[in-house]
Amino acid sequence: MAAVGGCSMPDDSRAERPADLCLLKRAVKNLLEQHPEGMTRAEICRRLLLGTDFSGTYRSLLAQVNSILNVMVEEGRVRCRGSGSAGIYVRADGATPSRSVL
């Protein structure tokens, strides 16, 4: 795992620039703060595509978001209820009880 501008990022990230991943990680964190009930990976990607100038494909964004969520779960910042595409991601310090899943 590499640290970029204070953000821990996966070494195998597919973004052109690590700084872009750091921005994406912040965007995911902000979305989860705005939705304390949690969101699936697909919901996160749809919101990010609507609200940003992301120029890649949906599949590319989904892969990046998946990597970022895994890092955030490992860091203890995010928890996941369920598994696979049905997993609901919530902030670890949120009021919704959940268990960590990788």
N, C-alpha and C positions, 0 to 999 in steps of 0.2 A: 504494500500500500504506500502511495506517495502522498506527501503533504504539499498542497499548492495554496498559497495565500491563506494559510490557516485552515484549509479544508483537506480532510483525508479523502483520497480518491483511490479507486482500484487501479492497480498497475496495468491491467489489460483493457483500459477504457478505450472506446472507439472514437471519441471526439478528436477533432483536429487539434485543439489546444486544451491543455489542462485547465486553463482559466475558464473556458466555456463550461467544463464540468462543474467547477466550483460555483458558477452562476446558476447552473441547473440544480445543483444540490440546495442552494439557498432558496430557489423557487419552489422545490419540493417541500422544504421545511416550512415555507410561508403558507403553502396550500394546506398542509396538515394542521397548521395553527388556525387557519380560517375554517377548517372542517373538523372540529373535535370529535365528531361521530366516526371519523375515519373515511378512507377512500381506498378503492382498489387501484392496482397499477394502471388499468385501462382508464379509469376516471381521471387519475392524475395526468396521464398523457393527453387525454382529450382537452382538459383544462389548459395544459401548457401549450398545446397547439393553437387554441383559441386566443390565448393572451400574449403570445410572443411572436418574434420574427424567426422562429426556428425554420431553417431551410432544408432540413433533412427529411427522410421518410418517417412515417409512423412507426415502422418496424425498428428503425435506427433509434428513434426516441424511446421506444419501449425497452430496447436493450440497455440503453444508457440509464433510464429510470430504474430498471431492475437492478443494475449494478449499484447505483446510488442507494437504493433502499436496502440492499444487502449490507452495504457499508454502514448505513445509519442504524440498522438492527444490531450489527456487531459492536458498534460504539455505544449501544444502549440508549440512543436518542429516539428510536422508533420501535414499536412493537407490532406484531402481526397476529391477527386472529384468523385462524383458518390456514389453508395452504393453497399453493398453485394460483391460478388466475382469480380464484374467489377470495383470496386473502385480503383482509381489510387492515390497512396500515393506519396506525394512530400514533400520536406523540407519546413517548414513554412517560412523560410527566403529566399527561392528560388525565381526566377523571374517569375515562372508560377503562375498566380492568381488561387486561388481555395477557397473552403469553407470547414470549419471543419465539419466532420461528425463522429458520434460515431457508 
